[in-house]
């Protein structure tokens, strides 16, 4: 038994493709929380390392991180315990909310 060949029926895609929204599209507090986590985990708490990366490999969107990094440099200079406090806060946050992804 032979089946008839399928007819070609043009159809419009029902999917809209959007650009990925990077971290700097978040609200101020969320963006700063994400930036702080990046600063501590990727750049080991050193704003100069991140600023260097922005200069070397950054794109147009990375310039919005610069005021945060300048503020972090000032806070670290004013308060030597600041980075330790931020690491503790991030660790406590991760301990409390990290396991929720599998729940």
N, C-alpha and C positions, 0 to 999 in steps of 0.2 A: 504494500500500500504506500503510495507516494503522498507526501504532504506538499501543499502548495507553497511556493516561495513567499516569504513574508513581504508585505508591502512596505515601502519606505514612507514613513509618515514624519514630516518635520515637526519638531516640538521645541518649545522654548524651555530653557533651563529654569527650574524653580528654585535655584540657589543663588543667593547673593554673596559674593566674595568681598570680604572687608579686610583692610590692612590690619595686621596685629597691632594692638595698642601697647606701646612700651611702658615701662614703669613710670616715666615722667608724666603720663596722662592721668595718674591717680590724684586723689585729693591731696592737699598739703601734708596732713598727718600720715596718711598711708604712704605717700611718696617718701617722706623722711624716714619712716620705719623701714621701708625697703632699702633706701640708701644706706641707712645705718647698718643693716644686716650685710649688705654688699661690702661696705667699708670694713667691717670686722672680719668677714669670712674670706673675701677675695683679696683684700689689700692689707690684711692683718692690722687694721686700725690706723693705717698710715695714709692720711689724706694726700700727701705729696705723691705717693705711688699712683693714686687714682688720677690726680691732676696730670701727672706725666703720661698716663695712658690716654687721657682725653686729648692731650696735645699730639701724641704720636699717632693714635689710631682712631680718635673720635670722629663722630659725624655731627651734623647740624643739631641733632637732638641732645647731644651730650653736654652742651654748654649750659643747660638748665641745672646741671648738677654742681656747677662751679660755686654758686653762692653757698650751697650747703657745705661743700668741702672747705671753703674759707671760714665759715662759721665753726666747723668742727676743729679746724686748726686753732682758732682763737680759744674755744672751750678747753681743748687739751692743754694749751699753754697756761690758761688761768687755773685749771683744776687738774692736777696730776692724777687724781683718782677717777677722773671722768671715764676713761676707756675701760677700766676695770669694772666700774659700775654698769656701763652699757653692756659689757660682755655678760655680766651676771644677769641683768634684766633679759637679755636675749636668750640665755641658757634657760632661765626659769620659764620664759614664754614657750620655748621649744619643748620643755619637759611637760608643760601643762597641755599644750595644744598639738604637739607633734603626732601622738598616737591616734588622733581623731580621724585621720584620713582613711583608716581601715575600718572605722566603726560604722 
